[in-house]
């Protein structure tokens, strides 16, 4: 019966020429579908074909990943640090930064957002370093905005560090982070194992910079003293005590105390600490993806290696610089630098969308994507093993290569895409799926939740230390990741009686907001979180009449825009009163639709209006335009524009709707009906 339904709804993609990039990316030719019977099916056909045409020759997808102005600005500063220059690239970055500037002279963290002091100061500094005159009108506007909003004294800690490196601020204004942190034991209130993966990779190279305190010469006319209200080199303490936050005030006092005693540390002890930091950093730069496979960590590592005396041909330095260059995107007119790349994420989501749209397991595009994903499964031990020493690896990372840091979100999404693609039908692949599932189960937190990269990484008090003004030093469990794992377990045939599911559901119930929504940690914002949870609840067979489920459904319905779409701005992280409000976007509309349809609302007017919005806003290429940032890096300080979100999520939502309209189950539901899938024994390892 399942096979007959699959055949009845096979191959939504049509034969069509798609313009693709030469070389790695190729044109796809597939068997045509029968003539589309209506606008929805025609929209789905064109979108599926467009997505298929963007698949690479080796079977994967990778879409551009864009952050804010800080990354390309930091890239320019790094080139100056390394003594390198590329005028053509600088011109491209200049054009990019100028286009991203707001009318009031500032730069924002996301499209349409308010001006941000740190982003503006870094962009201004980079533009001066690239030869832009401070008297140019756009520079005058930027300077006026900075001064009107408190001056460059108000920049965040990471910007202070950058300015100290280039002699624009004294090092004493930077919070104390002595390299002797490398000696701190696990039981101490602060040590490297207590902070998140991204913090670890950024901090260790910084510890070397903090110990060496390099100052790179910048000609006076290229400096940014004009952005400060006070003489910058006379500034001392930029972190202020607050009676409203006694813990933060305590850490500020501790910071100032450490600064007094740090010069007294014997050279022998400092030398040993520096060696430990260097060894850790070099060990984590062995892969071609760079340390942590994220730009800030790579840039810090490149500078740290250089000040430690690494020559130009040092293998770790060469790999690090190349990994940075791999993030640069040059177009005909502009250049910007990605914070990282997202091929695993893009591939598994594209695969899920296309299989839901009817592409079957024997389709060449599906087969190649499956093989590519298996080729990137990780079987080496990473930092996560510190809390689970008996757990075998088996997960997936976000990037092409980041072996020490597989993550729960990618692993869960990859596994669901492989199940949709029928990979579990082959015995040798079931063993690999089982290993990944076992790793995922072993990563569950004691409270029933899942975090992204570590177990029990929830020491929130660390976000109060002066260094952590970005508020993202740790990696606690979140609703979106917990929901992802429950949804996966449901696809494998487990129900709410399975202890990991039981604990996860309890966490979700307790984590729900008063209004019925769920916070979105890795996507903007409550629409993302609520979709994730409803998808899990629908898959696991939760009683949809329960008040907490109905409340979530009502919240999504109440926040639909007049145009039929859904949208939510990044500013909801700053002001929760704005939850669920914003300009309609294709990706967020797709999330809302998927959430509603997961709990049986496919036939409601709200879903019909949402589908109509997607059909109406599809562009001539069969895709959707989306300038808004709907991805979250770190709430309030760092957001992401996934260029693929508006390409695969609408396909997924339209395919789910088309199936429901024809009375057909989703591909996910078909997998569930085959379950429980026998993968062999699945030992759930307790946290060490």
Secondary structure, 3 states (H helix, E strand, C coil): CHHHHHHHCCCCCCCCCCCCCCCCECCCCCCCCCCCCCHHHHHHHHHHHHHHHCCECCCCCCCCEECCHHHHHHHHHHHHHHCCCCHHHHHHHHHHHHHHCCCCCCCECCCCCCECHHHHHHHHHHHHHCCCCCCCHHHHHHHHHHHHCCCHHHCCHHHHHHHHHCCCCCHHHCCCCCHHHHHCCCCCCCCHHHCCHHHHHHHHHHHHHHHHCCCCCCCHHHCCHHHCCCCHHHCCCCCCCCCCCHHHHHHHHHHHHHHHHHCCCCHHHHHHHHHHHHHHHHHCCCCCCCHHHCHHHHHHHHHHHHHCCCCCCCHHHHHHHHHHHCCEEECCCCEEECCCCCHHHHHHHHHHHHHHCCCCCCCHHHHHHHHHHHHCCCCCCCHHHHCCCCCCCCCECCCCCCCCCCEHHHHHHHHHHHHHCCHHHCHHHHHHHHHHHHHHHHCECCCCCECCCCCCECCHHHHHCHHHCCCCCCECCEHHHHHHHHHHHHHCCCCCCCHHHHHHHHHHHHHCCCCCCCCCCCECCHHHHHHHHHHHHHHHCCCCCCHHHHHHHHHHHHCCCCCCCCCCCHHHHCCHHHCCCCCCCHHHHHHHHHHHHHCCCCCCHHHHHHHHHHHHHCCCCCCCCCCCCCEEEECCCEEEEECCHHHHHHHHHHHHHHHHHCCCCCHHHHHHHHCCCCCCCCCCCCCC
